[in-house]
């Protein structure tokens, strides 16, 4: 969260990508840093996913990530 906040202040767009498990933490950190970075959340967990499953997850959020970067 600190890195994305720093990048945003420099005018460099970014998107936080995390699993749903981290929604509350992202909101809390955003509030603590007075920041509101774009966030995209995927299903949880991901550590035991196959390559094919990871590709499917990435494909499912790709457009959302790109649209967050160009807004």
HTML snippet that shows the backbone in 3Dmol.js (N, CA, C, O; Angstrom):
<script src="https://3Dmol.org/build/3Dmol-min.js"></script>
<div id="view" style="width:600px;height:400px;position:relative"></div>
<script>
const pdb = `
ATOM      1  N   UNK A   1       0.821  -1.186   0.000  1.00  0.00           N
ATOM      2  CA  UNK A   1       0.000   0.000   0.000  1.00  0.00           C
ATOM      3  C   UNK A   1       0.868   1.253   0.000  1.00  0.00           C
ATOM      4  O   UNK A   1       0.538   2.236  -0.664  1.00  0.00           O
ATOM      5  N   UNK A   2       1.974   1.225   0.740  1.00  0.00           N
ATOM      6  CA  UNK A   2       2.855   2.390   0.767  1.00  0.00           C
ATOM      7  C   UNK A   2       3.437   2.654  -0.616  1.00  0.00           C
ATOM      8  O   UNK A   2       3.513   3.802  -1.053  1.00  0.00           O
ATOM      9  N   UNK A   3       3.847   1.591  -1.304  1.00  0.00           N
ATOM     10  CA  UNK A   3       4.445   1.752  -2.631  1.00  0.00           C
ATOM     11  C   UNK A   3       3.455   2.333  -3.626  1.00  0.00           C
ATOM     12  O   UNK A   3       3.789   3.262  -4.362  1.00  0.00           O
ATOM     13  N   UNK A   4       2.248   1.802  -3.659  1.00  0.00           N
ATOM     14  CA  UNK A   4       1.261   2.290  -4.616  1.00  0.00           C
ATOM     15  C   UNK A   4       0.885   3.732  -4.303  1.00  0.00           C
ATOM     16  O   UNK A   4       0.649   4.521  -5.218  1.00  0.00           O
ATOM     17  N   UNK A   5       0.827   4.084  -3.032  1.00  0.00           N
ATOM     18  CA  UNK A   5       0.535   5.465  -2.645  1.00  0.00           C
ATOM     19  C   UNK A   5       1.642   6.391  -3.128  1.00  0.00           C
ATOM     20  O   UNK A   5       1.367   7.476  -3.641  1.00  0.00           O
ATOM     21  N   UNK A   6       2.889   5.969  -2.968  1.00  0.00           N
ATOM     22  CA  UNK A   6       4.026   6.765  -3.436  1.00  0.00           C
ATOM     23  C   UNK A   6       3.984   6.928  -4.956  1.00  0.00           C
ATOM     24  O   UNK A   6       4.187   8.029  -5.468  1.00  0.00           O
ATOM     25  N   UNK A   7       3.725   5.846  -5.671  1.00  0.00           N
ATOM     26  CA  UNK A   7       3.647   5.925  -7.132  1.00  0.00           C
ATOM     27  C   UNK A   7       2.534   6.863  -7.582  1.00  0.00           C
ATOM     28  O   UNK A   7       2.727   7.670  -8.491  1.00  0.00           O
ATOM     29  N   UNK A   8       1.380   6.759  -6.952  1.00  0.00           N
ATOM     30  CA  UNK A   8       0.254   7.619  -7.306  1.00  0.00           C
ATOM     31  C   UNK A   8       0.601   9.092  -7.083  1.00  0.00           C
ATOM     32  O   UNK A   8       0.236   9.942  -7.895  1.00  0.00           O
ATOM     33  N   UNK A   9       1.298   9.397  -5.996  1.00  0.00           N
ATOM     34  CA  UNK A   9       1.702  10.780  -5.727  1.00  0.00           C
ATOM     35  C   UNK A   9       2.655  11.299  -6.796  1.00  0.00           C
ATOM     36  O   UNK A   9       2.709  12.501  -7.055  1.00  0.00           O
ATOM     37  N   UNK A  10       3.411  10.388  -7.420  1.00  0.00           N
ATOM     38  CA  UNK A  10       4.347  10.763  -8.488  1.00  0.00           C
ATOM     39  C   UNK A  10       3.665  10.824  -9.854  1.00  0.00           C
ATOM     40  O   UNK A  10       4.304  11.128 -10.862  1.00  0.00           O
ATOM     41  N   UNK A  11       2.380  10.535  -9.879  1.00  0.00           N
ATOM     42  CA  UNK A  11       1.646  10.560 -11.133  1.00  0.00           C
ATOM     43  C   UNK A  11       1.733   9.277 -11.937  1.00  0.00           C
ATOM     44  O   UNK A  11       1.378   9.251 -13.116  1.00  0.00           O
ATOM     45  N   UNK A  12       2.204   8.214 -11.303  1.00  0.00           N
ATOM     46  CA  UNK A  12       2.322   6.915 -11.968  1.00  0.00           C
ATOM     47  C   UNK A  12       1.133   6.060 -11.546  1.00  0.00           C
ATOM     48  O   UNK A  12       1.002   5.715 -10.372  1.00  0.00           O
ATOM     49  N   UNK A  13       0.269   5.720 -12.493  1.00  0.00           N
ATOM     50  CA  UNK A  13      -0.913   4.934 -12.115  1.00  0.00           C
ATOM     51  C   UNK A  13      -0.546   3.513 -11.710  1.00  0.00           C
ATOM     52  O   UNK A  13       0.426   2.941 -12.204  1.00  0.00           O
ATOM     53  N   UNK A  14      -1.321   2.969 -10.827  1.00  0.00           N
ATOM     54  CA  UNK A  14      -1.103   1.600 -10.378  1.00  0.00           C
ATOM     55  C   UNK A  14      -2.394   0.995  -9.868  1.00  0.00           C
ATOM     56  O   UNK A  14      -3.378   1.696  -9.632  1.00  0.00           O
ATOM     57  N   UNK A  15      -2.375  -0.296  -9.706  1.00  0.00           N
ATOM     58  CA  UNK A  15      -3.542  -1.024  -9.214  1.00  0.00           C
ATOM     59  C   UNK A  15      -3.064  -2.069  -8.220  1.00  0.00           C
ATOM     60  O   UNK A  15      -2.127  -2.816  -8.501  1.00  0.00           O
ATOM     61  N   UNK A  16      -3.692  -2.123  -7.080  1.00  0.00           N
ATOM     62  CA  UNK A  16      -3.418  -3.183  -6.117  1.00  0.00           C
ATOM     63  C   UNK A  16      -4.221  -4.400  -6.545  1.00  0.00           C
ATOM     64  O   UNK A  16      -5.425  -4.307  -6.787  1.00  0.00           O
ATOM     65  N   UNK A  17      -3.555  -5.535  -6.637  1.00  0.00           N
ATOM     66  CA  UNK A  17      -4.234  -6.790  -6.958  1.00  0.00           C
ATOM     67  C   UNK A  17      -3.987  -7.734  -5.793  1.00  0.00           C
ATOM     68  O   UNK A  17      -2.843  -8.051  -5.466  1.00  0.00           O
ATOM     69  N   UNK A  18      -5.071  -8.179  -5.171  1.00  0.00           N
ATOM     70  CA  UNK A  18      -4.968  -9.061  -4.009  1.00  0.00           C
ATOM     71  C   UNK A  18      -6.198  -9.959  -3.969  1.00  0.00           C
ATOM     72  O   UNK A  18      -7.137  -9.781  -4.744  1.00  0.00           O
ATOM     73  N   UNK A  19      -6.178 -10.914  -3.067  1.00  0.00           N
ATOM     74  CA  UNK A  19      -7.345 -11.775  -2.928  1.00  0.00           C
ATOM     75  C   UNK A  19      -8.365 -11.125  -2.000  1.00  0.00           C
ATOM     76  O   UNK A  19      -8.054 -10.195  -1.256  1.00  0.00           O
ATOM     77  N   UNK A  20      -9.575 -11.633  -2.066  1.00  0.00           N
ATOM     78  CA  UNK A  20     -10.685 -11.108  -1.258  1.00  0.00           C
ATOM     79  C   UNK A  20     -10.374 -11.101   0.234  1.00  0.00           C
ATOM     80  O   UNK A  20     -10.944 -10.309   0.985  1.00  0.00           O
ATOM     81  N   UNK A  21      -9.490 -11.963   0.655  1.00  0.00           N
ATOM     82  CA  UNK A  21      -9.108 -12.053   2.063  1.00  0.00           C
ATOM     83  C   UNK A  21      -8.525 -10.732   2.570  1.00  0.00           C
ATOM     84  O   UNK A  21      -8.541 -10.470   3.773  1.00  0.00           O
ATOM     85  N   UNK A  22      -8.013  -9.902   1.659  1.00  0.00           N
ATOM     86  CA  UNK A  22      -7.304  -8.688   2.052  1.00  0.00           C
ATOM     87  C   UNK A  22      -8.104  -7.407   1.829  1.00  0.00           C
ATOM     88  O   UNK A  22      -7.542  -6.313   1.880  1.00  0.00           O
ATOM     89  N   UNK A  23      -9.397  -7.527   1.585  1.00  0.00           N
ATOM     90  CA  UNK A  23     -10.221  -6.331   1.365  1.00  0.00           C
ATOM     91  C   UNK A  23     -10.203  -5.419   2.588  1.00  0.00           C
ATOM     92  O   UNK A  23      -9.947  -4.222   2.458  1.00  0.00           O
ATOM     93  N   UNK A  24     -10.465  -5.959   3.759  1.00  0.00           N
ATOM     94  CA  UNK A  24     -10.499  -5.142   4.976  1.00  0.00           C
ATOM     95  C   UNK A  24      -9.152  -4.483   5.232  1.00  0.00           C
ATOM     96  O   UNK A  24      -9.096  -3.304   5.582  1.00  0.00           O
ATOM     97  N   UNK A  25      -8.072  -5.227   5.062  1.00  0.00           N
ATOM     98  CA  UNK A  25      -6.735  -4.668   5.271  1.00  0.00           C
ATOM     99  C   UNK A  25      -6.458  -3.538   4.282  1.00  0.00           C
ATOM    100  O   UNK A  25      -5.865  -2.523   4.649  1.00  0.00           O
ATOM    101  N   UNK A  26      -6.882  -3.707   3.040  1.00  0.00           N
ATOM    102  CA  UNK A  26      -6.672  -2.669   2.028  1.00  0.00           C
ATOM    103  C   UNK A  26      -7.452  -1.405   2.379  1.00  0.00           C
ATOM    104  O   UNK A  26      -6.932  -0.296   2.251  1.00  0.00           O
ATOM    105  N   UNK A  27      -8.680  -1.569   2.816  1.00  0.00           N
ATOM    106  CA  UNK A  27      -9.499  -0.416   3.210  1.00  0.00           C
ATOM    107  C   UNK A  27      -8.867   0.289   4.406  1.00  0.00           C
ATOM    108  O   UNK A  27      -8.748   1.515   4.414  1.00  0.00           O
ATOM    109  N   UNK A  28      -8.466  -0.473   5.406  1.00  0.00           N
ATOM    110  CA  UNK A  28      -7.858   0.112   6.607  1.00  0.00           C
ATOM    111  C   UNK A  28      -6.571   0.864   6.276  1.00  0.00           C
ATOM    112  O   UNK A  28      -6.361   1.979   6.754  1.00  0.00           O
ATOM    113  N   UNK A  29      -5.708   0.256   5.458  1.00  0.00           N
ATOM    114  CA  UNK A  29      -4.453   0.908   5.071  1.00  0.00           C
ATOM    115  C   UNK A  29      -4.718   2.158   4.242  1.00  0.00           C
ATOM    116  O   UNK A  29      -4.054   3.179   4.421  1.00  0.00           O
ATOM    117  N   UNK A  30      -5.681   2.080   3.342  1.00  0.00           N
ATOM    118  CA  UNK A  30      -6.029   3.249   2.524  1.00  0.00           C
ATOM    119  C   UNK A  30      -6.442   4.413   3.412  1.00  0.00           C
ATOM    120  O   UNK A  30      -6.001   5.545   3.212  1.00  0.00           O
ATOM    121  N   UNK A  31      -7.279   4.132   4.380  1.00  0.00           N
ATOM    122  CA  UNK A  31      -7.732   5.179   5.299  1.00  0.00           C
ATOM    123  C   UNK A  31      -6.577   5.722   6.122  1.00  0.00           C
ATOM    124  O   UNK A  31      -6.471   6.933   6.316  1.00  0.00           O
ATOM    125  N   UNK A  32      -5.711   4.844   6.607  1.00  0.00           N
ATOM    126  CA  UNK A  32      -4.578   5.270   7.426  1.00  0.00           C
ATOM    127  C   UNK A  32      -3.609   6.150   6.636  1.00  0.00           C
ATOM    128  O   UNK A  32      -2.993   7.059   7.192  1.00  0.00           O
ATOM    129  N   UNK A  33      -3.479   5.874   5.341  1.00  0.00           N
ATOM    130  CA  UNK A  33      -2.553   6.634   4.502  1.00  0.00           C
ATOM    131  C   UNK A  33      -3.234   7.779   3.756  1.00  0.00           C
ATOM    132  O   UNK A  33      -2.598   8.477   2.967  1.00  0.00           O
ATOM    133  N   UNK A  34      -4.524   7.968   4.008  1.00  0.00           N
ATOM    134  CA  UNK A  34      -5.303   8.994   3.300  1.00  0.00           C
ATOM    135  C   UNK A  34      -5.116   8.847   1.795  1.00  0.00           C
ATOM    136  O   UNK A  34      -4.839   9.813   1.084  1.00  0.00           O
ATOM    137  N   UNK A  35      -5.272   7.627   1.340  1.00  0.00           N
ATOM    138  CA  UNK A  35      -5.058   7.286  -0.061  1.00  0.00           C
ATOM    139  C   UNK A  35      -6.251   6.481  -0.560  1.00  0.00           C
ATOM    140  O   UNK A  35      -6.958   5.851   0.227  1.00  0.00           O
ATOM    141  N   UNK A  36      -6.465   6.507  -1.853  1.00  0.00           N
ATOM    142  CA  UNK A  36      -7.555   5.697  -2.400  1.00  0.00           C
ATOM    143  C   UNK A  36      -7.129   5.063  -3.728  1.00  0.00           C
ATOM    144  O   UNK A  36      -7.678   5.386  -4.782  1.00  0.00           O
ATOM    145  N   UNK A  37      -6.152   4.164  -3.666  1.00  0.00           N
ATOM    146  CA  UNK A  37      -5.677   3.528  -4.893  1.00  0.00           C
ATOM    147  C   UNK A  37      -6.726   2.578  -5.471  1.00  0.00           C
ATOM    148  O   UNK A  37      -7.602   2.080  -4.764  1.00  0.00           O
ATOM    149  N   UNK A  38      -6.610   2.348  -6.763  1.00  0.00           N
ATOM    150  CA  UNK A  38      -7.480   1.363  -7.404  1.00  0.00           C
ATOM    151  C   UNK A  38      -7.121  -0.019  -6.865  1.00  0.00           C
ATOM    152  O   UNK A  38      -5.945  -0.339  -6.694  1.00  0.00           O
ATOM    153  N   UNK A  39      -8.127  -0.822  -6.604  1.00  0.00           N
ATOM    154  CA  UNK A  39      -7.910  -2.179  -6.091  1.00  0.00           C
ATOM    155  C   UNK A  39      -8.759  -3.163  -6.886  1.00  0.00           C
ATOM    156  O   UNK A  39      -9.909  -2.881  -7.224  1.00  0.00           O
ATOM    157  N   UNK A  40      -8.183  -4.301  -7.174  1.00  0.00           N
ATOM    158  CA  UNK A  40      -8.900  -5.399  -7.819  1.00  0.00           C
ATOM    159  C   UNK A  40      -8.674  -6.629  -6.952  1.00  0.00           C
ATOM    160  O   UNK A  40      -7.536  -6.968  -6.629  1.00  0.00           O
ATOM    161  N   UNK A  41      -9.754  -7.289  -6.580  1.00  0.00           N
ATOM    162  CA  UNK A  41      -9.655  -8.450  -5.703  1.00  0.00           C
ATOM    163  C   UNK A  41     -10.101  -9.713  -6.433  1.00  0.00           C
ATOM    164  O   UNK A  41     -11.077  -9.708  -7.182  1.00  0.00           O
ATOM    165  N   UNK A  42      -9.364 -10.787  -6.196  1.00  0.00           N
ATOM    166  CA  UNK A  42      -9.659 -12.079  -6.809  1.00  0.00           C
ATOM    167  C   UNK A  42     -10.112 -13.056  -5.728  1.00  0.00           C
ATOM    168  O   UNK A  42     -10.086 -12.744  -4.538  1.00  0.00           O
ATOM    169  N   UNK A  43     -10.520 -14.227  -6.159  1.00  0.00           N
ATOM    170  CA  UNK A  43     -10.937 -15.255  -5.202  1.00  0.00           C
ATOM    171  C   UNK A  43      -9.746 -15.705  -4.352  1.00  0.00           C
ATOM    172  O   UNK A  43      -8.590 -15.571  -4.752  1.00  0.00           O
ATOM    173  N   UNK A  44     -10.053 -16.228  -3.196  1.00  0.00           N
ATOM    174  CA  UNK A  44      -9.046 -16.682  -2.233  1.00  0.00           C
ATOM    175  C   UNK A  44      -9.349 -18.131  -1.888  1.00  0.00           C
ATOM    176  O   UNK A  44     -10.525 -18.486  -1.803  1.00  0.00           O
ATOM    177  N   UNK A  45      -8.380 -18.964  -1.691  1.00  0.00           N
ATOM    178  CA  UNK A  45      -6.935 -18.742  -1.758  1.00  0.00           C
ATOM    179  C   UNK A  45      -6.403 -18.967  -3.172  1.00  0.00           C
ATOM    180  O   UNK A  45      -7.108 -19.473  -4.045  1.00  0.00           O
ATOM    181  N   UNK A  46      -5.142 -18.579  -3.379  1.00  0.00           N
ATOM    182  CA  UNK A  46      -4.535 -18.819  -4.682  1.00  0.00           C
ATOM    183  C   UNK A  46      -3.270 -19.675  -4.609  1.00  0.00           C
ATOM    184  O   UNK A  46      -2.776 -20.129  -5.641  1.00  0.00           O
ATOM    185  N   UNK A  47      -2.748 -19.897  -3.422  1.00  0.00           N
ATOM    186  CA  UNK A  47      -1.451 -20.569  -3.317  1.00  0.00           C
ATOM    187  C   UNK A  47      -1.433 -21.992  -3.862  1.00  0.00           C
ATOM    188  O   UNK A  47      -0.382 -22.455  -4.304  1.00  0.00           O
ATOM    189  N   UNK A  48      -2.536 -22.685  -3.848  1.00  0.00           N
ATOM    190  CA  UNK A  48      -2.551 -24.068  -4.331  1.00  0.00           C
ATOM    191  C   UNK A  48      -3.154 -24.208  -5.722  1.00  0.00           C
ATOM    192  O   UNK A  48      -3.483 -25.318  -6.141  1.00  0.00           O
ATOM    193  N   UNK A  49      -3.303 -23.116  -6.434  1.00  0.00           N
ATOM    194  CA  UNK A  49      -3.915 -23.149  -7.761  1.00  0.00           C
ATOM    195  C   UNK A  49      -2.932 -23.666  -8.803  1.00  0.00           C
ATOM    196  O   UNK A  49      -1.721 -23.468  -8.698  1.00  0.00           O
ATOM    197  N   UNK A  50      -3.481 -24.326  -9.799  1.00  0.00           N
ATOM    198  CA  UNK A  50      -2.655 -24.786 -10.918  1.00  0.00           C
ATOM    199  C   UNK A  50      -2.346 -23.593 -11.824  1.00  0.00           C
ATOM    200  O   UNK A  50      -2.956 -22.531 -11.698  1.00  0.00           O
ATOM    201  N   UNK A  51      -1.404 -23.781 -12.725  1.00  0.00           N
ATOM    202  CA  UNK A  51      -1.094 -22.719 -13.680  1.00  0.00           C
ATOM    203  C   UNK A  51      -2.338 -22.333 -14.476  1.00  0.00           C
ATOM    204  O   UNK A  51      -2.592 -21.151 -14.707  1.00  0.00           O
ATOM    205  N   UNK A  52      -3.099 -23.317 -14.885  1.00  0.00           N
ATOM    206  CA  UNK A  52      -4.306 -23.054 -15.665  1.00  0.00           C
ATOM    207  C   UNK A  52      -5.320 -22.241 -14.860  1.00  0.00           C
ATOM    208  O   UNK A  52      -5.958 -21.331 -15.390  1.00  0.00           O
ATOM    209  N   UNK A  53      -5.463 -22.573 -13.584  1.00  0.00           N
ATOM    210  CA  UNK A  53      -6.383 -21.823 -12.724  1.00  0.00           C
ATOM    211  C   UNK A  53      -5.905 -20.382 -12.531  1.00  0.00           C
ATOM    212  O   UNK A  53      -6.713 -19.453 -12.526  1.00  0.00           O
ATOM    213  N   UNK A  54      -4.601 -20.200 -12.374  1.00  0.00           N
ATOM    214  CA  UNK A  54      -4.057 -18.851 -12.210  1.00  0.00           C
ATOM    215  C   UNK A  54      -4.273 -18.019 -13.471  1.00  0.00           C
ATOM    216  O   UNK A  54      -4.584 -16.831 -13.392  1.00  0.00           O
ATOM    217  N   UNK A  55      -4.108 -18.647 -14.626  1.00  0.00           N
ATOM    218  CA  UNK A  55      -4.354 -17.944 -15.888  1.00  0.00           C
ATOM    219  C   UNK A  55      -5.817 -17.534 -15.979  1.00  0.00           C
ATOM    220  O   UNK A  55      -6.126 -16.421 -16.404  1.00  0.00           O
ATOM    221  N   UNK A  56      -6.712 -18.421 -15.586  1.00  0.00           N
ATOM    222  CA  UNK A  56      -8.146 -18.102 -15.612  1.00  0.00           C
ATOM    223  C   UNK A  56      -8.468 -16.945 -14.666  1.00  0.00           C
ATOM    224  O   UNK A  56      -9.252 -16.062 -15.013  1.00  0.00           O
ATOM    225  N   UNK A  57      -7.873 -16.945 -13.487  1.00  0.00           N
ATOM    226  CA  UNK A  57      -8.089 -15.850 -12.533  1.00  0.00           C
ATOM    227  C   UNK A  57      -7.566 -14.541 -13.121  1.00  0.00           C
ATOM    228  O   UNK A  57      -8.246 -13.516 -13.072  1.00  0.00           O
ATOM    229  N   UNK A  58      -6.359 -14.582 -13.676  1.00  0.00           N
ATOM    230  CA  UNK A  58      -5.780 -13.375 -14.278  1.00  0.00           C
ATOM    231  C   UNK A  58      -6.652 -12.864 -15.423  1.00  0.00           C
ATOM    232  O   UNK A  58      -6.904 -11.664 -15.531  1.00  0.00           O
ATOM    233  N   UNK A  59      -7.102 -13.767 -16.262  1.00  0.00           N
ATOM    234  CA  UNK A  59      -7.963 -13.365 -17.380  1.00  0.00           C
ATOM    235  C   UNK A  59      -9.275 -12.757 -16.899  1.00  0.00           C
ATOM    236  O   UNK A  59      -9.819 -11.858 -17.540  1.00  0.00           O
ATOM    237  N   UNK A  60      -9.779 -13.244 -15.775  1.00  0.00           N
ATOM    238  CA  UNK A  60     -11.070 -12.749 -15.273  1.00  0.00           C
ATOM    239  C   UNK A  60     -10.991 -11.322 -14.739  1.00  0.00           C
ATOM    240  O   UNK A  60     -12.013 -10.638 -14.672  1.00  0.00           O
ATOM    241  N   UNK A  61      -9.812 -10.864 -14.363  1.00  0.00           N
ATOM    242  CA  UNK A  61      -9.672  -9.501 -13.827  1.00  0.00           C
ATOM    243  C   UNK A  61      -8.863  -8.574 -14.732  1.00  0.00           C
ATOM    244  O   UNK A  61      -8.702  -7.394 -14.418  1.00  0.00           O
ATOM    245  N   UNK A  62      -8.358  -9.085 -15.835  1.00  0.00           N
ATOM    246  CA  UNK A  62      -7.480  -8.299 -16.708  1.00  0.00           C
ATOM    247  C   UNK A  62      -8.123  -6.988 -17.158  1.00  0.00           C
ATOM    248  O   UNK A  62      -7.515  -5.925 -17.025  1.00  0.00           O
ATOM    249  N   UNK A  63      -9.330  -7.051 -17.684  1.00  0.00           N
ATOM    250  CA  UNK A  63      -9.995  -5.836 -18.172  1.00  0.00           C
ATOM    251  C   UNK A  63     -10.224  -4.833 -17.046  1.00  0.00           C
ATOM    252  O   UNK A  63     -10.101  -3.625 -17.251  1.00  0.00           O
ATOM    253  N   UNK A  64     -10.553  -5.327 -15.870  1.00  0.00           N
ATOM    254  CA  UNK A  64     -10.769  -4.446 -14.719  1.00  0.00           C
ATOM    255  C   UNK A  64      -9.467  -3.741 -14.334  1.00  0.00           C
ATOM    256  O   UNK A  64      -9.476  -2.555 -14.003  1.00  0.00           O
ATOM    257  N   UNK A  65      -8.358  -4.463 -14.377  1.00  0.00           N
ATOM    258  CA  UNK A  65      -7.054  -3.870 -14.051  1.00  0.00           C
ATOM    259  C   UNK A  65      -6.698  -2.795 -15.069  1.00  0.00           C
ATOM    260  O   UNK A  65      -6.325  -1.681 -14.703  1.00  0.00           O
ATOM    261  N   UNK A  66      -6.815  -3.135 -16.348  1.00  0.00           N
ATOM    262  CA  UNK A  66      -6.468  -2.175 -17.399  1.00  0.00           C
ATOM    263  C   UNK A  66      -7.354  -0.933 -17.323  1.00  0.00           C
ATOM    264  O   UNK A  66      -6.858   0.188 -17.433  1.00  0.00           O
ATOM    265  N   UNK A  67      -8.646  -1.125 -17.138  1.00  0.00           N
ATOM    266  CA  UNK A  67      -9.538   0.039 -17.070  1.00  0.00           C
ATOM    267  C   UNK A  67      -9.230   0.904 -15.851  1.00  0.00           C
ATOM    268  O   UNK A  67      -9.417   2.120 -15.901  1.00  0.00           O
ATOM    269  N   UNK A  68      -8.765   0.307 -14.769  1.00  0.00           N
ATOM    270  CA  UNK A  68      -8.375   1.087 -13.589  1.00  0.00           C
ATOM    271  C   UNK A  68      -7.129   1.925 -13.867  1.00  0.00           C
ATOM    272  O   UNK A  68      -6.968   3.009 -13.306  1.00  0.00           O
ATOM    273  N   UNK A  69      -6.259   1.426 -14.724  1.00  0.00           N
ATOM    274  CA  UNK A  69      -5.027   2.148 -15.045  1.00  0.00           C
ATOM    275  C   UNK A  69      -5.265   3.335 -15.973  1.00  0.00           C
ATOM    276  O   UNK A  69      -4.544   4.331 -15.902  1.00  0.00           O
ATOM    277  N   UNK A  70      -6.264   3.238 -16.837  1.00  0.00           N
ATOM    278  CA  UNK A  70      -6.455   4.294 -17.832  1.00  0.00           C
ATOM    279  C   UNK A  70      -7.546   5.287 -17.450  1.00  0.00           C
ATOM    280  O   UNK A  70      -7.863   6.177 -18.240  1.00  0.00           O
ATOM    281  N   UNK A  71      -8.118   5.161 -16.285  1.00  0.00           N
ATOM    282  CA  UNK A  71      -9.172   6.087 -15.847  1.00  0.00           C
ATOM    283  C   UNK A  71      -8.589   7.416 -15.456  1.00  0.00           C
ATOM    284  O   UNK A  71      -9.325   8.321 -15.061  1.00  0.00           O
TER     285      UNK A  71
END
`;
const viewer = $3Dmol.createViewer("view");
viewer.addModel(pdb, "pdb");
viewer.setStyle({}, {cartoon: {color: "spectrum"}});
viewer.zoomTo();
viewer.render();
</script>
